[in-house]
Every structure is written in structure tokens, then in C-alpha cells.
């Protein structure tokens, strides 16, 4: 570390970027795919009845099924099918199995005909839970988001000429090319990168920085959640049975009051005299996660609480949260998020490669080799592993028991195999091999769809992205192969 | 990189900055969150949320400051100054640790 503002920030940028870079690469790629979480879900469940865009009808069907099959659960949580999602998503708790999540057919309300898969929700959960037990995955993700914010801020100082050098790209010049690529990808979407890092950390801020809220409420959780969600009633069960009022009119009333769609609803104590139905407004018009909430008395269907969020700091927090999840966004903004997310992922990858390129000339020790191989396992390995998840969705038999677990296993086993492979092979050759494999895997997703004859509205988009990525990986493999040729020739001369 | 010799003393100084940035930075950020919750003239939930947003900005800034400081000792001194500042604001607002 050298003294001075810029040298010290460069040092901090290099090291914080390296330490968190591999994890961040996977988080960024999973987050990018999560932008199309619903659409990937539609792609993953081709059996679901298509195109029921009426959330009220889908919610009614879901409740009809839940009242027969999850009658004992203390709460049902339902995200009804809408214009984007062909299935309704439901969570409830089962006395034997614990929490259960299922995707229900929009028409029948039943999960039975639909293949057991996590679909786009796999990437969404992986993005901030990392398949680790609560709360460790979330704490690690939040720390990664803060480290990314730190790396971005120090990066602006370290690469002080990024704005001037914006139009500079010097291809096939080793370190310089990686530097130019890293800078170009950073500057193109810098506001997006800064926004997504900060808002990402904020989504988990209450978990990692609970001290302000805890001290202000002196640890009184009930008072805190009453203030956070004023229209979400915490009414204890009465212990007397009472049938739930028809859900259709309740949801229709909520939709009428919102003047727009529903995002989700929950039913607390279904079948009890104290049942409560809470409906949250969809974010199609306003950025904000919980903009408007209504609570209805379960047995009578009467409106008993309403809250429209206008408190300044909470509303600000909700807007920042909403900017991260992009549920408010239309199709065009969504694609912009997706492309910016890919740019962010690629920037992290280029930064990792730059780290070794910058140091390769001075040293060749265990540290460099370790970094080089982890770069391979993550930068090339993550896309391959994610492609394996998509392929597993199409290739595993639909009748397989615990099928969704096997899809996740297929992804992690692929990743593990790539990491081992990368540790054993010569790095340069390994780059070409893994990039070729990534291209083949991506292309295979589209081929599997065509072979199965599945044609949905979501299919063409997933397949088109897969084919574009396959072409990019193939091009990268060719470029890496070309770079190898002169090195081999040089080595031959030295040997001779 | 190769020109500079990495002495144990240098490693110790970097480690000290690292602890200042992570533990000290987190401590300062927590005090920013508490100071916001107690001292901002807003409803309790709004004040605590505003403090939370400020704390998430304070953490990376404090970490940068610890590496910008001329020495590890100065980094720690900075952490203590800001901890005292935000701790003082919180206490003035009615917080009792």
C-alpha cells in the first residue's frame, strides 16, 4: 500500500475486488437472471395453463385448492398468476413437512400437472440466500453488496481516467485489453452499478444493521412490525371455526380500490373466526415495495384496515428497495436491467482477469496460480453451472421424486466438477475448453426446447438469449485459442 | 509491487487498518443508525429508517477513510472521533446504551 489518496484507493480496489469478486460474479449473474424470474418460471413449467391474466380468478382457484389441501396451515401466502406469470405461487406450512412452496395452475389451482421445479425462483433465492441456511446466506450477500459499493467507489478513484478513456479499446493487448474492457463496462452503466450495489445492501439492511430500529423500539418486535406494516393485522386465532368469505369478491374489491393489479395476498388463520385476508398492491404504477395494503375480515369479507404509504423515510426506503427488485418495470426497462446486469457481471469478470494479468509479469507463485484457477472456476464455471440448471429442467423425467432438488444438485455438481477440472488443467488451454463447453451448454438449451417441441411465449425469449450467449462464448473460445498460437510458437523456438 | 519490501511491520499496519475498516466502520455505522433513530425530528419509524439508510452509506465511507488515512493509528483515531460524534448525538437524543 502506497501513501496518497489514489494509490491507497487503488490498493483497496484491487484487494476488496479480488476477495469478493468470485462470489459477486455469481451473485450478479443470478440477479441478472432474476430480472426475468417470472418469465423463466413460465419457461420452466410448460404444463401450466397458459395466459390466464386475471389475478382475481387465479387467486380464487389457488384458495379453493389450498382450503382442501392446506386447511391446517396457520397462514397461506399467495402470489396469483398475472400477465407475466402463468402460475400462482403459494407458500404454507404443513404439520409434517414444514414450509411448503408450490406453483399452482392458474385455472385449476392445483400443482399436480405441473413439473416440480424452482424455475426462475432458484436464481432469485440464490442471488441473496446463496443456498446457505438463514441468516448466513443473507448476511454474506449483504456484505458482498457493501464490498461491491466499496469496490465501485474506490474504482472510480483508481481508474481516474475512465471517463476520458471511455472511447479507448485496445483489443488483443493482454492486460491493456482487460483494463479497457473493465473500464468500458464500468462506465457504460456506472449509475446502474452504484444504484444496484447500494439498494442491494439496503434490501438486507434491517438484518445486518438492526441497531437503530432495535434501540428505538427497545426490542419490541410487535410494535416495530405494527409501525412498519400498519395495515397488516396481527390478530390471534379465536379458536372457533368459521368459513372464509368467498375470496373472489374480496380480491375484486381490493383491485377496484387499488385501481390496478394485485401483487400478493395472505390469509391468516383460514377457517377460524378471526381469519384476516391481507392484500398488497402490485407495483406496476409506482416504485415502492409495499405501496398500498388492505386487510379484510375473513368470515365477513369486510374491509378492516387500509394503509397507503406516504411516510417520508419509509417511502424513500421502499422506492430504493423497489429500484433494486424492478417489479415496477415494464418490458423495456426490464431488458435494460438485464443488459446492465450482464455488463456488471462481465465487468467483475474482466476485473478478476485484470488482477492476474497485472501481476503475471512480475511473479508466478502459488497465489497467482490459485487466483487464476478460481477465476476459471467462477468466470467460466458459473454460466456453465447455470446452463446446467436450465438443461436439467428439460432433461430430468417429470415424474422424478424431489425433482426440484435434483435440478439444484445438477447445477452444484456441475459447478464442483468445473472447479476441480480448472484446478487440474493448464489455465490457458482450460479457458478455451470451458468457454467451448459454455457455448455448447447454452446452445443445448435451445436444442432441447426445439426437440421437445415446446413453444410458449417465454420459450422464444429464453432460447434467443441462450443462442446469443452461445455465440458470445464460442467467439470468446476462438479468440482465446488464437492467442494461444503465438505462445506455442514462441515456446517451440525457446525449446529448439 | 516487487520494488517495495513487505515487512512484518507493514503487514501488521495493513491488518490494523483492515480491522479498523471492518469492525470500526461497522461500529460507526451502527452509531449513525442509532443517532438517526433517536435524534432525527421525525416519527420513530421514519427516524430509524432514515438512520438505517445513512448507516449503509457510512459503512463504505468509513472503510475508505481507514485506508486513506496516513497511518493505521490515524485510521483508528478517525474511527474514535466519528464514533464519539455519532454516539454523542445519540445520547443527546435520549439514547442510553
Interface residues (C-beta under 8 A of the other chain):
Chain A: X1 X2 X3 X5 X8 X9 X11 X12 X146 X149 X150 X153 X154 X198 X201 X202 X205 X206 X209 X211 X212 X213 X215 X216 X217 X224 X227 X228 X311 X312 X313 X314 X316 X317 X320 X359 X362 X363
Chain B: X1 X2 X4 X10 X14 X29 X30 X33 X34 X36 X37 X38 X42 X43 X44 X45 X46 X47 X48 X49 X50 X51 X52 X53 X55 X56 X57 X59 X60 X63 X64 X67 X68 X70 X95
